[in-house]
Amino acid sequence: MNNKQLDSRLEQVRMQYNLYKKRPFDINMSRGIPSRKQLELSSALLNKLELPDWMSEDEQDIRNYGGLLGIREARKLFGDILKTSIDETLVGGNSSLQLMYAVLVMHMFTGDNKWNKETVVKFLCPSPGYDRHWAMLERLGIEMIPVELTGEGPDMELVEKIVSQDSSIKGIFCIPTYSNPTGETYSDEVVERLAQMHTAAEDFLIMWDNAYAVHHLNNEHEEAQSILEACKKAGVPNRPYMFVSTSKITFPGAGVAAVGASEKNILRLAEELSTQIISFDKLNQKRHVLFLKDSNTIQALMEQHAKILKPKFDWIQSIFKAYFTEDREKFISWTNPNGGYFVHLTTMDGCAAEIVDRMGEIGIQLTPANATYPYGINPLDNSIRLAPSFIELDKLEVALEALCTCIELVTLEKYGENFIGGE
């Protein structure tokens, strides 16, 4: 590309963008939420309480108080997903985030070794990651340390080094399977090193948010090794808490969440929760057991989800590959996950925030640029998360075409001279 070609291309892209501004869209793809078609897959769930009586397998009347650990059959169902025993499983309400927050609050403010005795409390944050994890930590005044992801999990050389030297580092947040937003799955080596590493803090925690454990898009199913089993073998069974929910399996607002951990940690968490709630919604737990039944039924349901989701992810790949070729291939790179809910875009440095702003100006809302980093701060300003699940294919096509225009426009305006070669 020479100067004349650059000027001509910039003029074309600006004209296209100005056309978008004159007729703005109304498209929101800022959060990874299931579409209406996906929600309809679980409509039968609402009719799954035709019972001869109202008793659970462990003889609890599911209409009444009690059973803070969850009904036995629900603990077994979620234990199958988490690879935990019934005694290592607690089933809660609809939010795994609520259970995560409860664990953090418990360690922060209760017990003989409560963290708030410390001058400063820190957490490792594999980045890009989930902004709601960072929000929890920030709310509790926990200092966040970003750690780069490698494609197979966090940079373990760095993790092992700093946790061995700093006792104020009390834990790490992980999304081990189809990580949000990169889509990577932690390798066996990473899982084993997380379990085996020496930590200066004896009460170091691994917050293992396995939100996408069964959310496959292709026939190639990825699965991170069980961190609890790895920690048991390493002699630190109380290090991990594992979380999962049906938020993107059935109904996000009316699902069921669970936590898996050592028996000691489960009992401690139950004691903490007992000051807040007498029991969770056992009727909904029973409803989900009757609907989801077992691992095979869950897999069949998730295959139906994938039929709805996969064309959207394929569309992203097709449009980007068609647009970013030859002289534009350096403008951006993107992930191609086998599961999960997101595609992560890496722009040229200093471009992400402006690209997202330009999209907002034409009526297309994306997740704020760099929100996947602690405090929303990414010195490279190069991270954009795409969440295609909620919108229909026709709107997704329009949004992606506009996004390509915005990426090219911002990149050429900032770096255009770098792409100028000889005549």
Buried (B, 14 or more C-beta within 10 A) or exposed (E): BEEEBBEEBBEEBBEBBEEBEEEEBEBBBBEBBBBEEBBEBBEEBEEBBEEEEBBBEEEBEBEEEEBBBBBBBBBBBBBBBBBBBBEBBBBBBBBBBBBBBBBBBBBBEBEEEEBEEBEEBBBBBBBBBBBEBBBBBBEBEBBBBBBEBBEBBBBBEEBBEBBBEBBBBBBBBBBBBBBBBBBBBBBEEBBBBBBBBEBEBEBBBBBBBBBBBBBBBEEEBBBBBBBBBBBBEBEBBBBBBBBBBBBBBBBBEBBBBBBBBBBEBBBBBEEBBEEEEEBBBBBBBBBBBBBBBEEEEBEEBBEBBBEBBBBBBBBBEEBBEEBBEEEBEEBBBBBEBBBBBBBBBBBBEBBBBBBBBBBBEBBBBBBBBBBBBBBBEBEBBBBBBBBBBBBEEEBBBBBBBBBBBBBBBBBBEBBBEEBEEEE
